[in-house]
Amino acid sequence: MVQFADFDARGYPMVDVRTGYAQWVDSYEQTVEDAMDLAVLSQLAVPAWGSVSRAADLGCGTGRTGSWLRGRGVAAVDGVDLTPEMLAVARAKGVHDQLVEADLSATGLPGGAYDLVVSSLVDEHLPELGPLYREAWRLARPGGLCVLVGLHPHFIMTAGMPTHFTTATGESVAITTHVHLVGDHLTAGLAEGWQLAEMREAVVDDAWVALKPKWERFRGHPVSAAYVWRKAA
Ligand SMILES: C[S@@+](CC[C@H](N)C(=O)[O-])C[C@H]1O[C@@H](n2cnc3c(N)ncnc32)[C@H](O)[C@@H]1O
């Protein structure tokens, strides 16, 4: 199994998910780049977003993904997250029908009730992918879709960079980061019964270098990946 520690080029102190996002919450939306996830979601061919009646948003955070989905015509979105401070921001945003504080592996949401299960920028925090694909399978209706988007494992390894934020006092702090290879996603999704409907990889391009000039050295490297899975009807 690939360990992030073998690639860590930063050596930042590392905290668990709840501790990290509780501290990052105030600056989260100013620092996360839409290019990492929303731009990739925009390129997907398969989900007809406007025909989704009900979506479950696993690791919904402050509601960025939920807002994007609603903007694309998704009628209703339920959100689940481990970090109460992130959920409080999502609650104020008001884009979700229901918000649940829970681990995404055991959401308590109704089974077979969702046209779409989505999880954005979350998988690198999970020690194992199986529980995510398993809970998504339980939540999806027959014929439903599961869309995962996140950091590309190649990028985490090449940059040696964990998910991290800067504290109010200027310290860089990492949040527990795991590397899941593309093959790990395929194995975990297929094991639960999902059929792969689409996959996209985004690379560091001109737009990325304009956002982050220091990433010139990563030009052309895959930076994010999206998987679209279908549950047979
Ligand atoms: C980078 S944020 C992404 C939030 C949102 N999806 C977005 O794209 O802006 C990661 C979120 O995943 C949540 N998270 C991480 N592991 C989780 C788990 N096992 N169960 C539920 N939420 C989790 C964190 O609390 C955090 O809010």
The ligand as an ORCA input file, in Angstrom:
! r2SCAN-3c Opt
* xyz 0 1
  C     -11.650     19.619      1.274
  S     -13.186     19.548      2.164
  C     -14.330     19.350      0.807
  C     -15.672     19.963      1.103
  C     -16.572     20.094     -0.108
  N     -16.930     18.814     -0.668
  C     -15.905     20.961     -1.136
  O     -15.610     20.450     -2.222
  O     -15.627     22.131     -0.859
  C     -13.195     17.924      2.877
  C     -14.393     17.709      3.780
  O     -14.523     16.308      3.995
  C     -14.914     16.097      5.328
  N     -14.552     14.729      5.680
  C     -13.332     14.150      5.649
  N     -13.410     12.866      6.015
  C     -14.719     12.610      6.268
  C     -15.442     11.445      6.673
  N     -14.826     10.293      6.907
  N     -16.779     11.532      6.831
  C     -17.413     12.718      6.588
  N     -16.786     13.850      6.211
  C     -15.452     13.800      6.049
  C     -14.165     17.166      6.115
  O     -14.750     17.409      7.365
  C     -14.262     18.362      5.156
  O     -15.383     19.155      5.416
*
